[in-house]
Amino acid sequence: MSYIRNTTAAIDNSKASDLFYLLQDELKQGLMLYWNSANEILGKTSIKLNEPPKDFFSLENNFFSALFLYSYFRAGISKSKRVLFVAVNQCLRGMVTGCDNILDNEYKKTLDTDLPIKAIKFRSVLDIMVSDRILVAILHRGYRDGEFSFDYILKANAESLHALLQSGVQEASEEEGAGDILKPEDVLSKIHPLKTGILFQAPWALPELIEHQKLKSISKIKEGLFQIGMGCQVLDDMVDLSMDTQMNRHNYVASLIFHGENLVERKALEAYSAKNDKDHDDPDFLFNFSDARKASTKKALFLLQKGTKLLFDKEHKFMIDYSIGFVAKRIGAHRFF
């Protein structure tokens, strides 16, 4: 599909090059601020923070952060604050990733330290604790540099937590299993908005608090991020169909199969679920369900296209296909298209 074929072609024109240069430069500054703050915090402990690897600052490894950065750029937020908010978002990313790691018993790296590789739980705990402290340090830096008043430090600290809690509460509700399989439309209206949709709007919690009197209308920008988050969650559901079925978690694709008209696919899913093998995960499981694969692909692309059209302004519409293709590859769902 063109979304996949155009993932690299879209960056060949001059406007794209200028935009990528802007995003990468500010992204690197914000990530470096996060890393320097972490290094200062850990400096007097027995834990060593390793130098960031070459790909630590790459657009490929920070694509969603770059989308949030672009949303600030489009809304007219100053460069100095954009860099500050990149660092803030890296703090939120560290907290969310750390929590997900603990819940999923895995480790996706935020901070590269000399802790034992197999110490995945404490590595995640450290990422959460340090990111929380970096957030306070960065907010204090913003006050010190005259970006906002002292009162915003405590307000922003609390608001950052509030922005993540709704998604966390939804995750908590599924720890013992989701229960009945909801209809597909209910998954999209009741579950995924909390799980991922509003999580993609969380990077705007602090900018809205701090910049509320200076901001242009950002309703379309935030709605765009919400729809992109929804599309990403459908892609996640496509990849995680096997695991979510065994763990009895809400999954849009499983709902399509269970409530769909293809009885062969439904019986196959029910038989797989009955095995109750929570240690088994087949990332290609969706290939067994042709109707559900086509329907979920269509829905994911619809949501991603809707979101990117709202997010990117007229001068940057070339980013739509690139972003959709990149996200699909990043999540690993492109093979289903």
N, C-alpha and C positions, 0 to 999 in steps of 0.2 A: 504494500500500500504506500501511497505517497508520503504518509507520515513517517514511515521508516526510511524510505529511499532518500528523503530530503533532509535527514538529520545533520549532514555535514554540508550539503550544498547551500544551505541557508546562510552560512556565515561568510560567503565569498564576496559579498558586495561591501562597498565602503561604509555604508551606514551601519551595517552589522559589525564591521571591524571596529568602528568608533564606539559603538555601544558596548561591545565585548571588552574593549580596552578600559572603558570607564568602570564597568562592573568589576572586572578583575582587579583593577588598582584599588578601588575602595573596599572590595571584599578582602583583599590581602591586608590592608591597613586594619580593618576591624578584627580579622582573625589573629593578627599579630598582637593587637591590644589584648585579646583574650589570652593568648599564649603567654605573653609577658606578665600578665596579672597572675596567671597560674604559677609561673616560675617563681614569682616573688612570694606567693603564699606558701609554696612548698619548699622554698629555699632553706628554711631553718629546720626542716624535718629530715628524717632519714630516707625519705622517698625522693628519688631523682626523676625529674622530668626530662625526657630525652629531647634533643633538638627536633623540631618539626621536620618530617620527611618532605621531599620535593613536591609531592602531590597534595600536601596538606592545604595549600592555598589554591589548588586548581579549581576551575569552574566546574569540571566534571564531578568532583567530590563534594561540591557545595552548591549544586544547581538550585535546590529549593531556597537556600539562603540568598542566592543571586536573584531569584524571582521576588523575594520579599524586598531586597535592596532596590530592585527596579521599581517596585510599587511605591517606595519612598521617593525615588527620583521623579516618578510621574506625578506624585502629589505635591512636588515643589519643596520638599524638605531640604534644608541646607546640607552641603557635603559633610561638614564636621559632625552634624547630628546623624547623618546616614551611616557614617563610620562607627559612631557610638552605638547605634541601634544594631549594626551587624554584630558587634561584640556582645550586646545584650542577647540577641537571638541565639548566639552560640552557647550562651549560658543556659537558655531555655532548652536548646537542643541537647546539651549535656545532661540536663535533669530528666528530660523525657526519654532519651535513649537509655540512660542508666536504669530508670524504672522499668522500661520495656525489657531490658536485659534480664533483670531480676525475675520478672514475671514469666519470661520465656526461657529462662535458664540458659542463656547464651551471652556472648559478649561482642558487641559492636563498639569499637574503640572510639572514645572521645579524647582522652588524655593518654599519651604514650609515656608510660613510666617504667621503672625497673622492677616493678612488682612481678612475682611469679606469673607466668602466662596462664597457668591453670587456676589462678585465684580469681575466677571470673566474678564471683559475687562481691568480693571486697573491691575489685577494680571498679565495678559499677557503683558501689557505695561511695568510693572516693570521687568518681566523676560527679556524682550528685552533690556531695558536700563541698567540693572545691568550686564547682560551677555556681553554687548558691553564694559562696563568699566572693567570687569574682564579680557577680552581679552587683553586690553592695559596693565593691571597690570601684566599679565602672560608673555607677550612679554618682558616687562621691566625686569622681574625676569630672563628670559632667557639671556638677555644681561648682567645683573648683575652677573650671575653665569658663564659667559664666554662661553655660548653655541653659540652665534653669535654676530656680531657687532651691534652698536647702529643704523646704517642705516637701519637694517632689521625691526626695530620696525614700522616705518612709512610704509615701503614697504609691510610688512606682514599685517598690519592693512588694507591697501587698497586692497590687494590681497584677503583677506578673504571676503570682500564685493563683489568683482568681481566674486568670485566663486559661490555666491548665487544668483546673479542678474538674470541670464538667466532663472533659475527656477521661480523666482519671476515674471518676465515679462510674462512667460507663464501662471502663475496663474492669473495675472491681465487681460490677454486677455479673460478669461472665466468668469469674474465677472458678465458680462451682458448676459451670455449664450454663448455657443460655436457655435451656428448657425447650418449649415448643418452637418449631421452625416457623418463623413469621413469613407472611406473604412478601414477595419481592418489594412491592411498593411500600410496605411498612418498614422493611429494613432501610430503605432509602429515606424515609421520612422521620423515623424514630431512632434509629441506631447510628447510621453512618454520619449524620450531621454532628452528633456528639462525639463520636469516635475520632473523626478526621476533619470534617467540614470546618467546624469552629476552631480546630487546632491550627488550621492554615490561616485563620484570622488572628490567632494569638499574638503574632509578631506586631500587630497594630495596637495592642493594648496600651503599651507605654507611649508610642508616638501620639496616639489620640489624647492621652492624659496630658502630655507635656505640650503638644502643639495645637490643641483644640481651637485656639483663637486664630491661628495662622493658616490652618489647613484649607485647601480647596475641598470641594465635595469629593468624598472618597467612597461613597456607597457602591459605585460600580466596581471600583478597584477591590474592595473587600468582598463583594459578591463574586467577582472573578476568582479570587483566591479560594473562596468557599467551594465553588464548583470544581476547581482544579483538585482540591482536596478530596472531594467526593469521587471524582474520576480516578484518582490515585487509589482510593480505597477499593473501588471495584476491580482495578488491576491487581491489587493485593489479594483480593478474594479469589481471583482467577488462579493466581500462583499458589495460594494457601488452601485451596479447596480440600485437599487430602487431610492436612493437619487440622483445619477447622472442623471438618466432619468428625474426625476422631475425638477432638477435644470438646465437641458440642458447643461451638461458638457460632455467633451470628455470622452468616456468610451469604451475600447476595446471590452468588451462583448456586449455592446449595438450595436456596429458596426458589430460584427459577426451576431447578430440577424437581424439587419436591412438589411444587404447586403447578408444574407445567403439564402439558397434555401428552408428553412422551413417556408412556408407562414403562418402556424398556429402560430408559435412563433413570427413572425414579426407582425401579426395583434394584438396579445396579448400585445406586447410591445407598439405599437401605441395607443392602447386603454388606457393603463395605463398612457402613457405620456399625453394623451388628458385630463385626470382628472385635471392636473395642480395643484396638491396638494403638495406644496413645504414643508409642515410641516410633511408629511408622509414618513416614512422610514421603509422598510421591509427588514431586513438583510438576510432573507431566500428567497428573491424574485427569486434568480437564480434557485431554485428548480423547477420553472415553465417552465424552458427552457432547456430541456435535451440535445439537440444537442449543444447549446452554452456552456452549463456547461462542457460537455466532451471536446469540442475544446479548451476552455479557460484553463481548467485544464492541458491539454496536452501542451499548449504553455507555461504556467507558469512553469511547471516542466522542460521543455526543456531549458528555459532561466536560471533558477536557477541552473540546473545541469551544463550547459555550464559555468556559472560564477564561481561556486564553484570549478570546475575542474581546471580553470585557476588560481584561488586564492590560493588554498592549494597546497603545494609542496608534493613530493612523500611520505615523512614520515608522512604526516598528511591527507592522502586521506580518512581516516576513518571519517573525519569531514564532508564529503560531505553529506551523508544521514542525519546525525544528524542536520546539518545546515538547510537543506531543510525542514525537518520535524518541526524543531523548528520555523522557519520563518512562515511556513504555519499555525501553531497553534497560534503563536503570533498575526498574522493578522486576524485570525478567519476564514480562507478559507479552513482549513483542512476538515471541514464537507462536503464540496462539492466534495471531491476526491472520 
